[in-house]
Amino acid sequence: MKDIIITNPNSIKEIVGEAINEQANKVASWIMSKMTDENRPLTPKQAAAYLSMSPTTLYRHTKNGDLKAHGMGHRIYYYLQDIKSALKPIN
């Protein structure tokens, strides 16, 4: 048997509005991640998203010396110019 939810139009508008705002924020974040400035440092999560790989794979490439990382304190950052220079053409 299906549950019946009783609500009013204002509640529905609020619920739908929150869902739309959440999705719009996700899209805006994705767009901003693709439009990064080469001089702005990227977090490992942002760098992995840019390369469409998991953070674990990104870490492996960093550990193997394939990708240059920069640090400050306990934080790790990547520069877009370093990411682009690490990419090599495949014959």
BAGUFI-172481 format. One record per residue (C-alpha): residue in three letters; x, y, z. Coordinates in pm, whole numbers. Layout:
<nodes>
<node><resn>ALA</resn><xx>X</xx><yy>Y</yy><zz>Z</zz></node>
...
</nodes>
This chain:
<nodes>
<node><resn>MET</resn><xx>0</xx><yy>0</yy><zz>0</zz></node>
<node><resn>LYS</resn><xx>128</xx><yy>348</yy><zz>-87</zz></node>
<node><resn>ASP</resn><xx>163</xx><yy>621</yy><zz>172</zz></node>
<node><resn>ILE</resn><xx>-40</xx><yy>936</yy><zz>128</zz></node>
<node><resn>ILE</resn><xx>127</xx><yy>1262</yy><zz>224</zz></node>
<node><resn>ILE</resn><xx>-93</xx><yy>1557</yy><zz>300</zz></node>
<node><resn>THR</resn><xx>69</xx><yy>1896</yy><zz>253</zz></node>
<node><resn>ASN</resn><xx>-8</xx><yy>2242</yy><zz>126</zz></node>
<node><resn>PRO</resn><xx>109</xx><yy>2416</yy><zz>-194</zz></node>
<node><resn>ASN</resn><xx>362</xx><yy>2633</yy><zz>-8</zz></node>
<node><resn>SER</resn><xx>535</xx><yy>2328</yy><zz>138</zz></node>
<node><resn>ILE</resn><xx>555</xx><yy>2167</yy><zz>-205</zz></node>
<node><resn>LYS</resn><xx>703</xx><yy>2488</yy><zz>-352</zz></node>
<node><resn>GLU</resn><xx>961</xx><yy>2498</yy><zz>-74</zz></node>
<node><resn>ILE</resn><xx>1061</xx><yy>2132</yy><zz>-120</zz></node>
<node><resn>VAL</resn><xx>1087</xx><yy>2164</yy><zz>-497</zz></node>
<node><resn>GLY</resn><xx>1276</xx><yy>2494</yy><zz>-467</zz></node>
<node><resn>GLU</resn><xx>1532</xx><yy>2340</yy><zz>-231</zz></node>
<node><resn>ALA</resn><xx>1585</xx><yy>2044</yy><zz>-466</zz></node>
<node><resn>ILE</resn><xx>1631</xx><yy>2275</yy><zz>-766</zz></node>
<node><resn>ASN</resn><xx>1877</xx><yy>2498</yy><zz>-574</zz></node>
<node><resn>GLU</resn><xx>2079</xx><yy>2194</yy><zz>-467</zz></node>
<node><resn>GLN</resn><xx>2107</xx><yy>2069</yy><zz>-824</zz></node>
<node><resn>ALA</resn><xx>2186</xx><yy>2418</yy><zz>-957</zz></node>
<node><resn>ASN</resn><xx>2470</xx><yy>2449</yy><zz>-704</zz></node>
<node><resn>LYS</resn><xx>2612</xx><yy>2115</yy><zz>-817</zz></node>
<node><resn>VAL</resn><xx>2602</xx><yy>2225</yy><zz>-1182</zz></node>
<node><resn>ALA</resn><xx>2762</xx><yy>2560</yy><zz>-1096</zz></node>
<node><resn>SER</resn><xx>3041</xx><yy>2385</yy><zz>-904</zz></node>
<node><resn>TRP</resn><xx>3103</xx><yy>2151</yy><zz>-1196</zz></node>
<node><resn>ILE</resn><xx>3119</xx><yy>2442</yy><zz>-1441</zz></node>
<node><resn>MET</resn><xx>3357</xx><yy>2633</yy><zz>-1215</zz></node>
<node><resn>SER</resn><xx>3581</xx><yy>2326</yy><zz>-1184</zz></node>
<node><resn>LYS</resn><xx>3612</xx><yy>2316</yy><zz>-1563</zz></node>
<node><resn>MET</resn><xx>3688</xx><yy>2690</yy><zz>-1586</zz></node>
<node><resn>THR</resn><xx>3976</xx><yy>2699</yy><zz>-1339</zz></node>
<node><resn>ASP</resn><xx>4256</xx><yy>2950</yy><zz>-1366</zz></node>
<node><resn>GLU</resn><xx>4595</xx><yy>2786</yy><zz>-1423</zz></node>
<node><resn>ASN</resn><xx>4752</xx><yy>2980</yy><zz>-1136</zz></node>
<node><resn>ARG</resn><xx>4487</xx><yy>2881</yy><zz>-882</zz></node>
<node><resn>PRO</resn><xx>4574</xx><yy>2573</yy><zz>-677</zz></node>
<node><resn>LEU</resn><xx>4332</xx><yy>2280</yy><zz>-697</zz></node>
<node><resn>THR</resn><xx>4254</xx><yy>2046</yy><zz>-413</zz></node>
<node><resn>PRO</resn><xx>4310</xx><yy>1675</yy><zz>-476</zz></node>
<node><resn>LYS</resn><xx>3933</xx><yy>1632</yy><zz>-512</zz></node>
<node><resn>GLN</resn><xx>3915</xx><yy>1911</yy><zz>-773</zz></node>
<node><resn>ALA</resn><xx>4220</xx><yy>1779</yy><zz>-960</zz></node>
<node><resn>ALA</resn><xx>4076</xx><yy>1427</yy><zz>-966</zz></node>
<node><resn>ALA</resn><xx>3743</xx><yy>1559</yy><zz>-1096</zz></node>
<node><resn>TYR</resn><xx>3923</xx><yy>1760</yy><zz>-1365</zz></node>
<node><resn>LEU</resn><xx>4104</xx><yy>1444</yy><zz>-1479</zz></node>
<node><resn>SER</resn><xx>3792</xx><yy>1227</yy><zz>-1440</zz></node>
<node><resn>MET</resn><xx>3970</xx><yy>986</yy><zz>-1209</zz></node>
<node><resn>SER</resn><xx>3937</xx><yy>881</yy><zz>-850</zz></node>
<node><resn>PRO</resn><xx>4140</xx><yy>1054</yy><zz>-578</zz></node>
<node><resn>THR</resn><xx>4315</xx><yy>721</yy><zz>-519</zz></node>
<node><resn>THR</resn><xx>4435</xx><yy>710</yy><zz>-880</zz></node>
<node><resn>LEU</resn><xx>4546</xx><yy>1073</yy><zz>-856</zz></node>
<node><resn>TYR</resn><xx>4745</xx><yy>988</yy><zz>-542</zz></node>
<node><resn>ARG</resn><xx>4907</xx><yy>691</yy><zz>-719</zz></node>
<node><resn>HIS</resn><xx>5019</xx><yy>913</yy><zz>-1009</zz></node>
<node><resn>THR</resn><xx>5157</xx><yy>1164</yy><zz>-760</zz></node>
<node><resn>LYS</resn><xx>5342</xx><yy>895</yy><zz>-563</zz></node>
<node><resn>ASN</resn><xx>5489</xx><yy>749</yy><zz>-886</zz></node>
<node><resn>GLY</resn><xx>5618</xx><yy>1094</yy><zz>-984</zz></node>
<node><resn>ASP</resn><xx>5390</xx><yy>1124</yy><zz>-1287</zz></node>
<node><resn>LEU</resn><xx>5213</xx><yy>1428</yy><zz>-1144</zz></node>
<node><resn>LYS</resn><xx>5366</xx><yy>1713</yy><zz>-947</zz></node>
<node><resn>ALA</resn><xx>5195</xx><yy>1813</yy><zz>-622</zz></node>
<node><resn>HIS</resn><xx>5257</xx><yy>2112</yy><zz>-399</zz></node>
<node><resn>GLY</resn><xx>5202</xx><yy>2129</yy><zz>-27</zz></node>
<node><resn>MET</resn><xx>5144</xx><yy>2373</yy><zz>252</zz></node>
<node><resn>GLY</resn><xx>5129</xx><yy>2226</yy><zz>599</zz></node>
<node><resn>HIS</resn><xx>4930</xx><yy>1905</yy><zz>574</zz></node>
<node><resn>ARG</resn><xx>4746</xx><yy>2014</yy><zz>261</zz></node>
<node><resn>ILE</resn><xx>4821</xx><yy>1904</yy><zz>-94</zz></node>
<node><resn>TYR</resn><xx>4750</xx><yy>2117</yy><zz>-400</zz></node>
<node><resn>TYR</resn><xx>4785</xx><yy>2075</yy><zz>-774</zz></node>
<node><resn>TYR</resn><xx>4826</xx><yy>2341</yy><zz>-1042</zz></node>
<node><resn>LEU</resn><xx>4642</xx><yy>2306</yy><zz>-1371</zz></node>
<node><resn>GLN</resn><xx>4959</xx><yy>2383</yy><zz>-1566</zz></node>
<node><resn>ASP</resn><xx>5132</xx><yy>2088</yy><zz>-1391</zz></node>
<node><resn>ILE</resn><xx>4836</xx><yy>1861</yy><zz>-1467</zz></node>
<node><resn>LYS</resn><xx>4838</xx><yy>1960</yy><zz>-1834</zz></node>
<node><resn>SER</resn><xx>5214</xx><yy>1911</yy><zz>-1862</zz></node>
<node><resn>ALA</resn><xx>5184</xx><yy>1563</yy><zz>-1708</zz></node>
<node><resn>LEU</resn><xx>4946</xx><yy>1456</yy><zz>-1984</zz></node>
<node><resn>LYS</resn><xx>5136</xx><yy>1293</yy><zz>-2269</zz></node>
<node><resn>PRO</resn><xx>5020</xx><yy>1217</yy><zz>-2620</zz></node>
<node><resn>ILE</resn><xx>4952</xx><yy>854</yy><zz>-2701</zz></node>
<node><resn>ASN</resn><xx>5077</xx><yy>727</yy><zz>-3037</zz></node>
</nodes>
